[in-house]
Amino acid sequence: MDSLASAHSYFQVRIARRTDVSAIVALMEAAISENMKPFLSPAEIAAARETMGLDTTLIEDGTYFVVETEVNDEMTLVGCGGWGRRKTLYGGDAMAGRDDSLADPETDAARIRAMYTHPAWTRRGVGSLLLECGEAAARNAGFKSIELGSTIAGEPLYRARGYVVFHREERRGLNDIGKTVIHMRKAL
């Protein structure tokens, strides 16, 4: 991970800690509220929110990263995301239907999970850096492929980083508005 971080020398990447939870949740809220606006209507963003958020299992497993940089002599959280060795593809702690059983690296894919960039830091390499870190860690854990559930807003980044769509899942939000989860994968 040190070599990856040096490629983006103004960013520091580290494993998230429990003490980061409130800052991570605030960053996620800002990212959902602002970064999805060019892609989704306010009603579609509200529907998408239902399957988004922090999965604290990732922090407990030590597979969730935070990206920080120095702003006005203070370290500032600019992104977060990680990978999972569990079968859950997407969703925060409150999402129903999770499968938190461990994936088998010989037969299952690892998961890229809960990727968010602060709106003031988009298009500066934060998402790519998080993907590189997650992919490298999953590869080191013996996984041969990796999958993710993308929003419409995230799909361009993942396509640019070599992920391929293999399924589109259409769900209805509590507001009866449709939401799309794009299932993508990549060989490691």
Phi, psi and omega in degrees: 000331180299320180293325177294316181296325181292335176294336178237067193302338179275357176251146171242132180247137175211165176288135180292149178242161177306326181291349179273351190306312183295322178291322178295314180299319178296318178296316179301315180299315179296317181295315180297315183294321187257316189288341181269348184304320180291347186249331188227152175285165176304321179293322178291324176296318178300319178294317181296325180306329185299334181250013182248166176129182185280133171254102184293345175300325179297321178293315178300323180282350182072029182244014182244132184251154167238145176247128181233158173212160182274126176230120181052049177063022179224138178288130184236134178286123181242349179193160176206152179167168181192203181225159180230145175258008177260165186282345178300127183273323182200167174110148179276184183306325187274356184286132178284156174081020180289149173239095183270015175291154182285139175279149177266117182302337180284331186235340184249162175268148168287173182234135166274132188225146166047059181269125180216139174237136177301138183306329180284353185238015178290156178061031178237010177097003182296311180298317179297319178297316178297319177298315179301316180295314180296317180296317179296318180294318179295318177299316179295335178275002175097003179284145182254347177212165182218143181231164176206161173249110186260150166278170175299323180293328182275340186306317181301319178297312184294322176298316180297334181264014172094007178279145183239135178289133173236353179193144173242124181255123178254125179232166176249136176280171176300335178273010180065019176265141180290149174221143184248133171244121183262114180274124183228155179216165181205141173283144179261000000 
